[in-house]
Amino acid sequence: MVAKSVCSPYSQVFISSNQYDSKILYKKRRKAMLKELDSFCVFSGIPMDPGSEEAYVQTWNKMIQEPAFMYLTGINQAGCYLLLDPKTNEEILFVPPKDPFKEFWIGKRLGYLEGDHDVARVTGINDVRPVDELMDTVIARAKKLPKGSYAYAYYFEKFKDDHNDRFKRQLLKALKGTGISLKSAAALHWQLRLPLEPERIKDAEVAQAVTNQAFRTVLSNLSSFKSERDLSLRLDYEMQRKSDGDLAFPTIAACGENACCLHYVKKDEPLKAGELLLLDFGIRIGSLHSDISRTIPVNGKFSPLQKLLYQIVLDAGFEYQKHVRPGVSLKEIGNVPWDYIMQELESRLVKGAKGSYKLLYDRRPHGVSHFIGEQIHEGEPGTRSLDTVLKPGMLISCEPGLYGEFKATIGGKTYREKIGIRIEDDLLITKNGFRNISVDIPKTVEEIEKLAK
């Protein structure tokens, strides 16, 4: 499946889809947020273009919007703000002034121009104002509230000095003397944002299809790649040429011992026959992502020790999935695969293959699941929302792994290897359990060995 491109001069500024009306989706989200609020609330986008605070890195920086602002507006542009007022049911978008000279350099941007309705047409937000009116608007609304009341902003109490915290301090300064305090809207926002709507589930499924095709293409050309970089560039190309977005994150391609570095970025070592190659990769469609890990043998065939360890990790994922359902939290079930892996290392490796192991961690190398949504690692900063009870529509990863030094005697031959294995799928929570939307992406020993050429 190939994602259709959105032909608009604002295509990277307003994230939209040809599969559904994006303006309606964002409007629906804002209406849901308004229903949760009992006072007006201000959401801040990223205040300045990435790199613009340093003169030597002002160009070629990719724009990454504040996910909460993106979720409600679809706007991927710095310097914008959204005010929602449940008392009047208003949505007000504040944008920088129109700057034709800047657009000459970097392309179309949403900007305020007296009498121009382009921003409203693109975003579906009819009340558009210049950004320099934001604080006056906040103060005027605060003065209409009874003394001792509060307004909302999106920020995290325990997460200091990010742009949301700095914006909170600006608001508190503006509200000084009004008798109005400030309250975080983060908890209200997250309960709406973590479950995906049908439109975004479709985006996630398209991302899976694109990722699946790309991985199969790489497997079918495995013998032609000479280095981690060769292979990862081909994988990136195959994903990006069939999508409407960018990579979900920089692809990890780690051969041999390099796979023992969880977020390996070096990617310049040769591929060596007999070693395993760990791949962690995904693509963005709209504002949703795929997040997949596969571990494959460079020469197309697993050694007996590799196969034994790989199967333990694969089975750990299946064991974990027995516990994935609505009504539980990721924290509750987070130790299931790690306890299983420890048990099976003793049973299959130590007792069954007269082997031994030395792990690079104490029982649990990383979390087995994270939410997937506007961010590839979705969830409230600092907690990753691990205490949140799973509900239908939520999308989570399932990624058990194993990293360390291993030894086994199989078929009369002794094998030794320092190895990293990770296998990751994406699970959509349903009414009665989950649906593995990555199920078509090859991951069994038999599938991989059959397809690897």
Order of alpha helices (4+ residues) and beta strands (2+ residues): alpha-beta-alpha-beta-beta-alpha-alpha-beta-alpha-beta-alpha-beta-alpha-alpha-alpha-beta-beta-beta-beta-beta-alpha-alpha-alpha-beta-beta-beta-beta-beta-beta-alpha
